[in-house]
Amino acid sequence: MATIALCRVDSRLIHGQVLTKWLGQSDANRIIVMSDMLMQDPFMKNIYIMAAPPGAEIDCYGIDEGCEHWKNNQFGKGNVLILFGDLKSLLAAWEKGFEIKKVQIGGLGGGPKRKAVFQNITLDDHDVEILKELAAKEVEIFFQTIPEDTPQTLSQILKKY
Amino acid sequence: MGSPKAEILILTHGGWGEKPIDSLKMIWGSTDRVSEIPLIAHYTFDDYFEKVKGKVAQMAEHSLIITDLFGGTTSNVSAKLSQDYNIQVISGLNAPMLLEAMMSIDTLDDPQTLQRIIAVSQQGCKDIVGEIRASLKNSSVG
């Protein structure tokens, strides 16, 4: 089975912060993106796969497919950085058996009804609901955009919402 | 003649691409056909995509986007736009790259131009002290 070096929710999926900071920081040699949206956009999927730095392997799965791989062999081998694009996808994966214990929230996108809670991370009511649901499943949730940030706990964040 | 003129669009994290354009003005003179759109930290992928698309939609065919970081959002957004627009995209912005691109702005439709811009930008990256030491060593042996 693979070791999960980091599980992160980041609406930008693979981008500068992830490649330059988190990949090295977490000592991961693989990235797995779990996103149904990306699977519907093969061109974008290829952009991400092309972006793989030397020595890192990138796999993109839909939620169902990713959970199958997890059930079968816990993603095989290596140190894996797992990326979800939004909280809904993370919760869906959790309910399909990907019972991750610790999750980093790095960015949830933007929009008019969203409130900034830490750095550039925003939340809406629906996100808060999902976060509470995950916390009730004893998932440790922390908010951190780059390694230099002091990680914020869910209860610290909810006070700002 | 009369065809629209190709442009150069620079995309960087935080907008540091503005500075090389200023420098270019000092060396080259006019930079009317060079512009930049900064990726600001709070932009989402879609925010930035729409902003860049607004500019790219008005640019002539074979215009060139130069991004700062391969794998970064600046590059990913450009790559996605290449699906719908006939543009060229290179990553790894540096001063030699931008100068060469500026000098080649009227031949961006020639595939060799892009290869030359990339070669020039790579040649501009050198271990200066290492090169000096190697050359001193060679001359003292000789």
Interface residues (C-beta under 8 A of the other chain):
Chain A: S11 R12 I14 H15 G16 L19 T20 F43 M44 I47 Y48 M50 A51 A52 P53 G109 G110 A116 Q119 N120
Chain B: H13 A41 H42 Y43 T44 F45 D46 D47 L69 F70 G71 G72 T73 T74 S75 N76 A79 K80 Q83
